[in-house]
Amino acid sequence: MDYVNAFLCGGLLCAVGQIIIDKTNLTPARILVGYVVTGVFLQAVGLYQYLVD
């Protein structure tokens, strides 16, 4: 079941990234930076581990 959850979460992130690429002028590199900054922010406020669990 862990593999299914990982597949669904990863697929969702990729789908969101693809929609952002299609609807805006952002490059994939900028979207990747946005994902990283979001992860750092979630870790800083203590929500990242909650989402991982």
C-alpha distance matrix in Angstrom:
0.0 3.8 5.4 5.2 6.4 8.7 9.9 10.7 12.4 14.2 15.3 16.6 18.5 20.0 20.9 22.7 24.4 25.6 27.0 28.8 30.2 31.4 32.9 34.6 36.5 34.1 33.4 29.9 31.2 32.0 28.7 27.0 29.5 28.6 24.9 26.0 28.5 26.1 23.8 26.9 28.0 24.8 25.0 28.7 28.3 25.5 22.7 20.6 19.1 18.4 16.5 14.5 13.7
3.8 0.0 3.8 5.5 5.2 6.1 8.5 9.9 10.6 12.0 14.0 15.3 16.5 18.1 19.7 21.2 22.5 24.1 25.7 27.1 28.5 30.1 31.6 32.8 34.6 31.9 31.0 27.5 28.4 29.3 26.1 24.1 26.4 25.8 22.0 22.7 25.4 23.2 20.6 23.6 25.0 21.9 21.8 25.5 25.5 22.6 20.1 17.6 16.1 16.0 14.0 11.5 11.1
5.4 3.8 0.0 3.8 5.5 5.1 6.0 8.5 9.9 10.4 11.9 14.0 15.3 16.2 17.9 19.8 20.9 22.0 24.0 25.6 26.6 28.1 30.0 31.3 32.9 30.3 29.2 25.6 26.7 28.0 24.8 22.9 25.5 25.2 21.4 22.4 25.4 23.4 21.1 24.2 25.9 23.1 23.2 27.0 27.2 24.7 22.1 19.3 18.4 18.6 16.1 13.6 14.1
5.2 5.5 3.8 0.0 3.8 5.5 5.0 6.1 8.6 9.8 10.3 12.1 14.2 15.2 16.1 18.2 19.8 20.7 22.2 24.2 25.4 26.5 28.2 29.9 31.9 29.6 28.8 25.4 27.0 28.0 24.5 23.1 25.9 25.1 21.5 23.0 25.8 23.4 21.6 25.0 26.2 23.3 24.0 27.7 27.5 25.2 22.2 19.8 19.2 18.7 15.9 14.3 14.7
6.4 5.2 5.5 3.8 0.0 3.8 5.4 5.1 6.1 8.4 9.7 10.5 12.3 14.1 15.1 16.5 18.3 19.8 21.0 22.6 24.3 25.6 26.9 28.4 30.4 28.0 27.4 24.2 25.5 26.0 22.6 21.2 23.7 22.5 18.9 20.4 22.8 20.3 18.4 21.8 22.8 19.7 20.5 24.2 23.8 21.5 18.4 16.2 15.7 15.1 12.2 10.8 11.4
8.7 6.1 5.1 5.5 3.8 0.0 3.8 5.5 5.2 5.9 8.3 9.8 10.6 12.1 14.0 15.4 16.5 18.1 19.9 21.2 22.4 24.1 25.7 26.9 28.5 25.8 24.9 21.4 22.6 23.4 20.2 18.4 20.9 20.3 16.6 17.8 20.6 18.5 16.4 19.7 21.2 18.6 19.1 22.8 23.1 20.9 18.1 15.3 15.1 15.3 12.3 10.3 11.9
9.9 8.5 6.0 5.0 5.4 3.8 0.0 3.8 5.6 5.2 5.9 8.4 10.0 10.4 11.9 14.1 15.2 16.1 18.0 19.8 20.8 22.1 24.0 25.5 27.2 24.9 23.9 20.4 22.1 23.2 19.9 18.5 21.5 20.8 17.4 19.1 22.1 20.1 18.4 22.0 23.4 21.1 22.0 25.6 25.8 24.0 21.0 18.3 18.5 18.6 15.3 13.8 15.4
10.7 9.9 8.5 6.1 5.1 5.5 3.8 0.0 3.8 5.5 5.0 6.0 8.6 9.8 10.3 12.2 14.1 15.1 16.2 18.2 19.8 20.8 22.2 24.0 26.1 24.0 23.6 20.5 22.4 22.9 19.3 18.5 21.4 20.1 16.8 19.1 21.6 19.1 17.9 21.7 22.5 20.0 21.4 24.9 24.6 23.0 19.7 17.5 18.1 17.5 14.0 13.4 15.0
12.4 10.6 9.9 8.6 6.1 5.2 5.6 3.8 0.0 3.8 5.4 5.1 6.3 8.7 9.8 10.7 12.4 14.2 15.4 16.7 18.5 20.0 21.2 22.4 24.4 22.0 21.7 18.6 20.1 20.3 16.7 15.7 18.3 16.9 13.5 15.6 17.9 15.4 14.2 17.9 18.7 16.2 17.7 21.2 21.0 19.5 16.2 13.9 14.9 14.6 10.9 10.5 12.7
14.2 12.0 10.4 9.8 8.4 5.9 5.2 5.5 3.8 0.0 3.8 5.4 5.2 6.2 8.6 10.0 10.6 12.3 14.3 15.4 16.5 18.3 20.0 21.0 22.6 20.0 19.2 15.8 17.3 18.1 14.7 13.4 16.4 15.6 12.2 14.2 17.1 15.2 14.0 17.7 19.1 17.2 18.4 21.9 22.3 21.1 18.1 15.4 16.6 17.0 13.4 12.4 15.2
15.3 14.0 11.9 10.3 9.7 8.3 5.9 5.0 5.4 3.8 0.0 3.8 5.5 5.1 6.0 8.6 9.8 10.3 12.2 14.1 15.1 16.3 18.2 19.8 21.6 19.6 18.9 15.8 18.1 18.8 15.3 14.8 18.1 17.0 14.1 16.7 19.4 17.4 16.9 20.6 21.6 19.9 21.5 24.8 25.0 24.0 20.8 18.4 19.8 19.8 16.0 15.6 18.1
16.6 15.3 14.0 12.1 10.5 9.8 8.4 6.0 5.1 5.4 3.8 0.0 3.8 5.4 5.1 6.2 8.5 9.8 10.6 12.3 14.2 15.3 16.4 18.1 20.4 18.4 18.4 15.8 18.0 18.0 14.2 14.3 17.2 15.4 12.7 15.8 17.8 15.4 15.4 19.1 19.5 17.7 20.0 23.0 22.7 22.1 18.7 16.8 18.6 18.1 14.3 14.7 17.2
18.5 16.5 15.3 14.2 12.3 10.6 10.0 8.6 6.3 5.2 5.5 3.8 0.0 3.8 5.5 5.2 6.2 8.6 10.0 10.6 12.3 14.3 15.4 16.3 18.2 15.7 15.5 12.7 14.5 14.5 10.8 10.6 13.4 11.9 9.1 12.1 14.3 12.2 12.3 16.0 16.7 15.4 17.5 20.4 20.7 20.3 17.2 15.0 17.3 17.4 13.7 14.0 17.1
20.0 18.1 16.2 15.2 14.1 12.1 10.4 9.8 8.7 6.2 5.1 5.4 3.8 0.0 3.8 5.4 5.0 6.1 8.6 9.8 10.4 12.2 14.2 15.3 16.8 14.6 13.9 10.8 13.3 14.0 10.5 10.4 13.9 13.0 10.7 13.7 16.3 14.9 15.1 18.6 19.6 18.7 20.6 23.5 24.0 23.8 20.9 18.5 20.6 21.1 17.3 17.3 20.4
20.9 19.7 17.9 16.1 15.1 14.0 11.9 10.3 9.8 8.6 6.0 5.1 5.5 3.8 0.0 3.8 5.4 5.1 6.2 8.6 9.8 10.5 12.2 14.1 16.3 14.8 14.8 12.6 15.6 15.7 12.1 13.1 16.3 14.8 13.0 16.4 18.4 16.6 17.4 20.9 21.4 20.4 22.8 25.4 25.5 25.4 22.2 20.3 22.6 22.4 18.7 19.2 22.0
22.7 21.2 19.8 18.2 16.5 15.4 14.1 12.2 10.7 10.0 8.6 6.2 5.2 5.4 3.8 0.0 3.8 5.4 5.1 6.2 8.7 9.9 10.5 12.0 14.4 12.7 13.5 11.7 14.3 13.6 9.9 11.5 14.2 12.0 10.7 14.4 15.8 13.7 15.1 18.5 18.5 17.8 20.6 22.9 22.8 23.1 20.0 18.5 21.3 21.0 17.4 18.4 21.4
24.4 22.5 20.9 19.8 18.3 16.5 15.2 14.1 12.4 10.6 9.8 8.5 6.2 5.0 5.4 3.8 0.0 3.8 5.5 5.1 6.2 8.7 10.0 10.5 12.1 9.9 10.0 7.9 10.7 10.3 6.8 8.4 11.4 10.0 9.1 12.6 14.3 13.2 14.6 17.7 18.2 18.1 20.5 22.7 23.3 23.8 21.1 19.2 22.1 22.4 18.9 19.5 22.9
25.6 24.1 22.0 20.7 19.8 18.1 16.1 15.1 14.2 12.3 10.3 9.8 8.6 6.1 5.1 5.4 3.8 0.0 3.8 5.4 5.0 6.1 8.6 10.0 11.7 10.5 10.4 8.7 12.3 12.5 9.5 11.3 14.5 13.4 12.8 16.2 18.0 17.0 18.4 21.5 22.0 21.9 24.3 26.5 27.0 27.5 24.7 22.8 25.5 25.7 22.1 22.6 25.8
27.0 25.7 24.0 22.2 21.0 19.9 18.0 16.2 15.4 14.3 12.2 10.6 10.0 8.6 6.2 5.1 5.5 3.8 0.0 3.8 5.4 5.1 6.0 8.4 11.1 10.7 11.8 11.1 14.5 13.7 10.8 13.4 16.0 14.1 14.0 17.6 18.8 17.3 19.3 22.3 22.2 22.1 24.9 26.9 26.9 27.7 24.7 23.3 26.2 26.0 22.4 23.6 26.6
28.8 27.1 25.6 24.2 22.6 21.2 19.8 18.2 16.7 15.4 14.1 12.3 10.6 9.8 8.6 6.2 5.1 5.4 3.8 0.0 3.8 5.5 5.3 5.8 8.3 7.3 9.1 9.1 12.0 10.5 7.9 11.1 13.1 11.2 11.8 15.4 16.0 15.0 17.4 20.1 19.9 20.3 23.2 24.8 25.0 26.2 23.6 22.3 25.5 25.6 22.2 23.4 26.7
30.2 28.5 26.6 25.4 24.3 22.4 20.8 19.8 18.5 16.5 15.1 14.2 12.3 10.4 9.8 8.7 6.2 5.0 5.4 3.8 0.0 3.8 5.7 5.6 6.7 6.0 6.7 6.9 10.4 9.9 8.1 11.0 13.4 12.5 13.3 16.4 17.5 17.2 19.4 21.8 22.2 22.8 25.3 27.0 27.7 28.8 26.3 24.7 27.8 28.2 24.8 25.6 29.0
31.4 30.1 28.1 26.5 25.6 24.1 22.1 20.8 20.0 18.3 16.3 15.3 14.3 12.2 10.5 9.9 8.7 6.1 5.1 5.5 3.8 0.0 3.8 5.9 7.8 8.8 9.9 10.5 14.1 13.6 11.8 14.8 17.1 15.9 16.7 20.0 21.0 20.3 22.5 25.2 25.2 25.7 28.4 30.1 30.5 31.5 28.9 27.4 30.5 30.6 27.0 28.0 31.2
32.9 31.6 30.0 28.2 26.9 25.7 24.0 22.2 21.2 20.0 18.2 16.4 15.4 14.2 12.2 10.5 10.0 8.6 6.0 5.3 5.7 3.8 0.0 3.8 7.2 8.7 11.1 12.4 15.5 14.0 12.3 15.8 17.6 15.7 16.9 20.4 20.7 19.8 22.5 24.9 24.5 25.1 28.1 29.4 29.4 30.9 28.2 27.3 30.5 30.3 27.0 28.5 31.6
34.6 32.8 31.3 29.9 28.4 26.9 25.5 24.0 22.4 21.0 19.8 18.1 16.3 15.3 14.1 12.0 10.5 10.0 8.4 5.8 5.6 5.9 3.8 0.0 3.8 5.5 8.6 10.8 13.2 11.3 10.5 14.2 15.3 13.7 15.7 18.8 18.7 18.5 21.4 23.4 22.9 24.1 27.0 27.9 28.3 30.0 27.8 26.8 30.2 30.4 27.3 28.7 32.0
36.5 34.6 32.9 31.9 30.4 28.5 27.2 26.1 24.4 22.6 21.6 20.4 18.2 16.8 16.3 14.4 12.1 11.7 11.1 8.3 6.7 7.8 7.2 3.8 0.0 3.8 6.5 9.6 11.6 10.0 10.4 13.9 14.7 14.0 16.3 18.9 18.9 19.4 22.2 23.8 23.8 25.3 27.9 28.7 29.5 31.4 29.5 28.2 31.7 32.3 29.2 30.3 33.8
34.1 31.9 30.3 29.6 28.0 25.8 24.9 24.0 22.0 20.0 19.6 18.4 15.7 14.6 14.8 12.7 9.9 10.5 10.7 7.3 6.0 8.8 8.7 5.5 3.8 0.0 3.8 6.6 8.1 6.2 6.8 10.2 10.9 10.4 12.8 15.1 15.3 16.0 18.7 20.2 20.5 22.1 24.4 25.4 26.4 28.2 26.4 24.9 28.4 29.2 26.2 27.2 30.8
33.4 31.0 29.2 28.8 27.4 24.9 23.9 23.6 21.7 19.2 18.9 18.4 15.5 13.9 14.8 13.5 10.0 10.4 11.8 9.1 6.7 9.9 11.1 8.6 6.5 3.8 0.0 3.8 5.4 5.3 6.5 8.8 10.1 10.8 12.7 14.5 15.5 16.7 18.7 20.2 21.2 22.7 24.6 25.8 27.3 28.8 27.1 25.2 28.4 29.6 26.6 27.0 30.7
29.9 27.5 25.6 25.4 24.2 21.4 20.4 20.5 18.6 15.8 15.8 15.8 12.7 10.8 12.6 11.7 7.9 8.7 11.1 9.1 6.9 10.5 12.4 10.8 9.6 6.6 3.8 0.0 3.8 5.5 5.0 6.1 8.6 9.7 10.5 12.4 14.2 15.1 16.6 18.4 19.8 21.0 22.6 24.3 25.9 26.9 25.1 22.8 25.7 27.1 24.0 24.0 27.7
31.2 28.4 26.7 27.0 25.5 22.6 22.1 22.4 20.1 17.3 18.1 18.0 14.5 13.3 15.6 14.3 10.7 12.3 14.5 12.0 10.4 14.1 15.5 13.2 11.6 8.1 5.4 3.8 0.0 3.8 5.4 5.1 6.3 8.6 9.9 10.6 12.3 14.2 15.4 16.6 18.3 20.0 21.2 22.5 24.5 25.7 24.4 22.1 25.0 26.8 24.1 23.9 27.7
32.0 29.3 28.0 28.0 26.0 23.4 23.2 22.9 20.3 18.1 18.8 18.0 14.5 14.0 15.7 13.6 10.3 12.5 13.7 10.5 9.9 13.6 14.0 11.3 10.0 6.2 5.3 5.5 3.8 0.0 3.8 5.4 5.0 6.2 8.7 9.8 10.4 12.1 14.2 15.2 16.2 18.2 19.9 20.8 22.5 24.1 22.9 21.0 24.3 25.8 23.2 23.6 27.4
28.7 26.1 24.8 24.5 22.6 20.2 19.9 19.3 16.7 14.7 15.3 14.2 10.8 10.5 12.1 9.9 6.8 9.5 10.8 7.9 8.1 11.8 12.3 10.5 10.4 6.8 6.5 5.0 5.4 3.8 0.0 3.8 5.4 4.9 6.3 8.7 9.8 10.4 12.4 14.3 15.1 16.4 18.4 19.8 21.1 22.4 20.6 18.7 22.0 23.2 20.3 20.8 24.5
27.0 24.1 22.9 23.1 21.2 18.4 18.5 18.5 15.7 13.4 14.8 14.3 10.6 10.4 13.1 11.5 8.4 11.3 13.4 11.1 11.0 14.8 15.8 14.2 13.9 10.2 8.8 6.1 5.1 5.4 3.8 0.0 3.8 5.3 5.0 6.3 8.6 9.8 10.6 12.5 14.2 15.3 16.6 18.4 20.2 21.1 19.6 17.1 20.1 21.8 19.0 18.9 22.7
29.5 26.4 25.5 25.9 23.7 20.9 21.5 21.4 18.3 16.4 18.1 17.2 13.4 13.9 16.3 14.2 11.4 14.5 16.0 13.1 13.4 17.1 17.6 15.3 14.7 10.9 10.1 8.6 6.3 5.0 5.4 3.8 0.0 3.8 5.4 5.1 6.1 8.4 9.8 10.5 12.1 14.1 15.2 16.3 18.4 19.8 18.9 16.7 19.9 21.8 19.5 19.7 23.5
28.6 25.8 25.2 25.1 22.5 20.3 20.8 20.1 16.9 15.6 17.0 15.4 11.9 13.0 14.8 12.0 10.0 13.4 14.1 11.2 12.5 15.9 15.7 13.7 14.0 10.4 10.8 9.7 8.6 6.2 4.9 5.3 3.8 0.0 3.8 5.4 5.1 6.0 8.5 9.9 10.4 12.1 14.1 15.1 16.5 18.1 16.8 15.2 18.7 20.0 17.6 18.5 22.1
24.9 22.0 21.4 21.5 18.9 16.6 17.4 16.8 13.5 12.2 14.1 12.7 9.1 10.7 13.0 10.7 9.1 12.8 14.0 11.8 13.3 16.7 16.9 15.7 16.3 12.8 12.7 10.5 9.9 8.7 6.3 5.0 5.4 3.8 0.0 3.8 5.5 5.1 6.2 8.7 9.9 10.5 12.3 14.2 15.6 16.4 14.7 12.5 15.8 17.2 14.5 15.0 18.7
26.0 22.7 22.4 23.0 20.4 17.8 19.1 19.1 15.6 14.2 16.7 15.8 12.1 13.7 16.4 14.4 12.6 16.2 17.6 15.4 16.4 20.0 20.4 18.8 18.9 15.1 14.5 12.4 10.6 9.8 8.7 6.3 5.1 5.4 3.8 0.0 3.8 5.4 5.1 6.3 8.6 9.9 10.6 12.3 14.5 15.3 14.4 11.9 15.0 17.1 15.0 15.0 18.7
28.5 25.4 25.4 25.8 22.8 20.6 22.1 21.6 17.9 17.1 19.4 17.8 14.3 16.3 18.4 15.8 14.3 18.0 18.8 16.0 17.5 21.0 20.7 18.7 18.9 15.3 15.5 14.2 12.3 10.4 9.8 8.6 6.1 5.1 5.5 3.8 0.0 3.8 5.4 5.0 6.1 8.6 9.8 10.4 12.4 14.1 13.6 12.1 15.5 17.3 15.7 16.4 20.0
26.1 23.2 23.4 23.4 20.3 18.5 20.1 19.1 15.4 15.2 17.4 15.4 12.2 14.9 16.6 13.7 13.2 17.0 17.3 15.0 17.2 20.3 19.8 18.5 19.4 16.0 16.7 15.1 14.2 12.1 10.4 9.8 8.4 6.0 5.1 5.4 3.8 0.0 3.8 5.4 5.1 6.1 8.6 9.8 10.8 12.2 10.8 9.6 13.3 14.5 12.7 14.0 17.4
23.8 20.6 21.1 21.6 18.4 16.4 18.4 17.9 14.2 14.0 16.9 15.4 12.3 15.1 17.4 15.1 14.6 18.4 19.3 17.4 19.4 22.5 22.5 21.4 22.2 18.7 18.7 16.6 15.4 14.2 12.4 10.6 9.8 8.5 6.2 5.1 5.4 3.8 0.0 3.8 5.4 5.1 6.1 8.6 10.1 10.5 9.3 7.0 10.3 12.2 10.6 11.1 14.6
26.9 23.6 24.2 25.0 21.8 19.7 22.0 21.7 17.9 17.7 20.6 19.1 16.0 18.6 20.9 18.5 17.7 21.5 22.3 20.1 21.8 25.2 24.9 23.4 23.8 20.2 20.2 18.4 16.6 15.2 14.3 12.5 10.5 9.9 8.7 6.3 5.0 5.4 3.8 0.0 3.8 5.5 5.1 6.1 8.8 9.8 10.1 8.4 11.4 13.8 13.0 13.5 16.7
28.0 25.0 25.9 26.2 22.8 21.2 23.4 22.5 18.7 19.1 21.6 19.5 16.7 19.6 21.4 18.5 18.2 22.0 22.2 19.9 22.2 25.2 24.5 22.9 23.8 20.5 21.2 19.8 18.3 16.2 15.1 14.2 12.1 10.4 9.9 8.6 6.1 5.1 5.4 3.8 0.0 3.8 5.4 5.0 6.4 8.5 8.7 8.5 11.9 13.3 12.8 14.3 17.2
24.8 21.9 23.1 23.3 19.7 18.6 21.1 20.0 16.2 17.2 19.9 17.7 15.4 18.7 20.4 17.8 18.1 21.9 22.1 20.3 22.8 25.7 25.1 24.1 25.3 22.1 22.7 21.0 20.0 18.2 16.4 15.3 14.1 12.1 10.5 9.9 8.6 6.1 5.1 5.5 3.8 0.0 3.8 5.5 5.4 6.1 5.1 4.9 8.5 9.6 9.1 10.9 13.5
25.0 21.8 23.2 24.0 20.5 19.1 22.0 21.4 17.7 18.4 21.5 20.0 17.5 20.6 22.8 20.6 20.5 24.3 24.9 23.2 25.3 28.4 28.1 27.0 27.9 24.4 24.6 22.6 21.2 19.9 18.4 16.6 15.2 14.1 12.3 10.6 9.8 8.6 6.1 5.1 5.4 3.8 0.0 3.8 5.5 5.0 6.0 4.8 7.2 9.5 10.0 10.6 13.1
28.7 25.5 27.0 27.7 24.2 22.8 25.6 24.9 21.2 21.9 24.8 23.0 20.4 23.5 25.4 22.9 22.7 26.5 26.9 24.8 27.0 30.1 29.4 27.9 28.7 25.4 25.8 24.3 22.5 20.8 19.8 18.4 16.3 15.1 14.2 12.3 10.4 9.8 8.6 6.1 5.0 5.5 3.8 0.0 3.8 5.5 7.8 8.2 10.4 12.2 13.2 14.2 16.4
28.3 25.5 27.2 27.5 23.8 23.1 25.8 24.6 21.0 22.3 25.0 22.7 20.7 24.0 25.5 22.8 23.3 27.0 26.9 25.0 27.7 30.5 29.4 28.3 29.5 26.4 27.3 25.9 24.5 22.5 21.1 20.2 18.4 16.5 15.6 14.5 12.4 10.8 10.1 8.8 6.4 5.4 5.5 3.8 0.0 3.8 5.8 7.9 10.1 10.7 12.0 14.0 15.6
25.5 22.6 24.7 25.2 21.5 20.9 24.0 23.0 19.5 21.1 24.0 22.1 20.3 23.8 25.4 23.1 23.8 27.5 27.7 26.2 28.8 31.5 30.9 30.0 31.4 28.2 28.8 26.9 25.7 24.1 22.4 21.1 19.8 18.1 16.4 15.3 14.1 12.2 10.5 9.8 8.5 6.1 5.0 5.5 3.8 0.0 3.8 5.8 6.8 7.6 9.6 11.2 12.3
22.7 20.1 22.1 22.2 18.4 18.1 21.0 19.7 16.2 18.1 20.8 18.7 17.2 20.9 22.2 20.0 21.1 24.7 24.7 23.6 26.3 28.9 28.2 27.8 29.5 26.4 27.1 25.1 24.4 22.9 20.6 19.6 18.9 16.8 14.7 14.4 13.6 10.8 9.3 10.1 8.7 5.1 6.0 7.8 5.8 3.8 0.0 3.8 5.7 5.2 6.3 8.8 10.2
20.6 17.6 19.3 19.8 16.2 15.3 18.3 17.5 13.9 15.4 18.4 16.8 15.0 18.5 20.3 18.5 19.2 22.8 23.3 22.3 24.7 27.4 27.3 26.8 28.2 24.9 25.2 22.8 22.1 21.0 18.7 17.1 16.7 15.2 12.5 11.9 12.1 9.6 7.0 8.4 8.5 4.9 4.8 8.2 7.9 5.8 3.8 0.0 3.8 5.4 5.2 6.2 8.7
19.1 16.1 18.4 19.2 15.7 15.1 18.5 18.1 14.9 16.6 19.8 18.6 17.3 20.6 22.6 21.3 22.1 25.5 26.2 25.5 27.8 30.5 30.5 30.2 31.7 28.4 28.4 25.7 25.0 24.3 22.0 20.1 19.9 18.7 15.8 15.0 15.5 13.3 10.3 11.4 11.9 8.5 7.2 10.4 10.1 6.8 5.7 3.8 0.0 3.8 5.4 4.9 6.1
18.4 16.0 18.6 18.7 15.1 15.3 18.6 17.5 14.6 17.0 19.8 18.1 17.4 21.1 22.4 21.0 22.4 25.7 26.0 25.6 28.2 30.6 30.3 30.4 32.3 29.2 29.6 27.1 26.8 25.8 23.2 21.8 21.8 20.0 17.2 17.1 17.3 14.5 12.2 13.8 13.3 9.6 9.5 12.2 10.7 7.6 5.2 5.4 3.8 0.0 3.8 5.5 5.3
16.5 14.0 16.1 15.9 12.2 12.3 15.3 14.0 10.9 13.4 16.0 14.3 13.7 17.3 18.7 17.4 18.9 22.1 22.4 22.2 24.8 27.0 27.0 27.3 29.2 26.2 26.6 24.0 24.1 23.2 20.3 19.0 19.5 17.6 14.5 15.0 15.7 12.7 10.6 13.0 12.8 9.1 10.0 13.2 12.0 9.6 6.3 5.2 5.4 3.8 0.0 3.8 5.5
14.5 11.5 13.6 14.3 10.8 10.3 13.8 13.4 10.5 12.4 15.6 14.7 14.0 17.3 19.2 18.4 19.5 22.6 23.6 23.4 25.6 28.0 28.5 28.7 30.3 27.2 27.0 24.0 23.9 23.6 20.8 18.9 19.7 18.5 15.0 15.0 16.4 14.0 11.1 13.5 14.3 10.9 10.6 14.2 14.0 11.2 8.8 6.2 4.9 5.5 3.8 0.0 3.8
13.7 11.1 14.1 14.7 11.4 11.9 15.4 15.0 12.7 15.2 18.1 17.2 17.1 20.4 22.0 21.4 22.9 25.8 26.6 26.7 29.0 31.2 31.6 32.0 33.8 30.8 30.7 27.7 27.7 27.4 24.5 22.7 23.5 22.1 18.7 18.7 20.0 17.4 14.6 16.7 17.2 13.5 13.1 16.4 15.6 12.3 10.2 8.7 6.1 5.3 5.5 3.8 0.0
